Structure formats: C-alpha cells, structure tokens
Amino acid sequence: MNVIRQIVEVKNHKLSIELPENFDAEFTEVMIFPKEEEFEDWRDIRKNYQ
C-alpha cells in the first residue's frame, strides 16, 4: 500500500495536494487533522513538501 503524508497549508479553506506520477490509484481516502504547531518556521516545512 502506498501512503503519502504531507503537511499542507490551508488557504481560503482549501487544500491542494499533488500526487507523484507513480501513485496509480483510482480512488483515495483522505483524512484531515489539524497540525500541531511544533515547528518555529512554517516556511521551512513548506519548502520540504513542495
């Protein structure tokens, strides 16, 4: 089973998730949890997940 975990920024109550080319699934299950603020600078986190 392929699992992708990402931290994404919510903008205007919307999320954008881009899947890798090799993720071949017709349907996915999405679970959304609020992220605990444990990082000092969110810009560094976003760079790692883009």
C-alpha positions as CSV (number, residue, x, y, z in Angstrom):
1,M,0.0,0.0,0.0
2,N,1.3,3.4,-0.9
3,V,1.0,6.1,1.8
4,I,1.8,9.7,1.3
5,R,1.9,12.0,4.3
6,Q,2.2,15.7,3.7
7,I,1.9,18.9,5.7
8,V,0.0,21.4,3.5
9,E,-1.1,24.9,4.1
10,V,-4.8,25.8,4.2
11,K,-5.6,28.8,2.0
12,N,-9.1,30.2,1.9
13,H,-10.5,26.9,3.4
14,K,-8.9,24.9,0.5
15,L,-6.1,22.3,0.2
16,S,-4.1,21.4,-2.8
17,I,-2.4,18.0,-2.9
18,E,-0.3,16.9,-5.8
19,L,0.4,13.2,-6.1
20,P,3.5,11.8,-7.6
21,E,3.4,10.3,-11.1
22,N,3.8,6.7,-9.8
23,F,0.8,6.9,-7.5
24,D,-1.7,4.9,-9.5
25,A,-5.0,4.8,-7.7
26,E,-8.4,5.5,-9.0
27,F,-9.8,6.4,-5.5
28,T,-8.1,7.6,-2.4
29,E,-9.0,8.0,1.2
30,V,-8.3,11.4,2.7
31,M,-8.1,12.1,6.5
32,I,-7.5,15.7,7.6
33,F,-6.1,16.5,11.1
34,P,-5.1,20.0,12.3
35,K,-1.3,20.1,12.6
36,E,0.1,20.8,16.0
37,E,2.4,23.9,15.8
38,E,5.7,22.3,16.7
39,F,7.9,24.0,14.1
40,E,9.2,27.5,14.5
41,D,9.2,28.5,10.9
42,W,6.4,27.0,8.6
43,R,8.2,28.3,5.5
44,D,10.9,25.7,6.0
45,I,8.3,23.0,6.3
46,R,6.5,24.1,3.1
47,K,9.8,24.0,1.2
48,N,10.3,20.4,2.1
49,Y,6.9,19.3,0.8
50,Q,6.7,21.2,-2.5
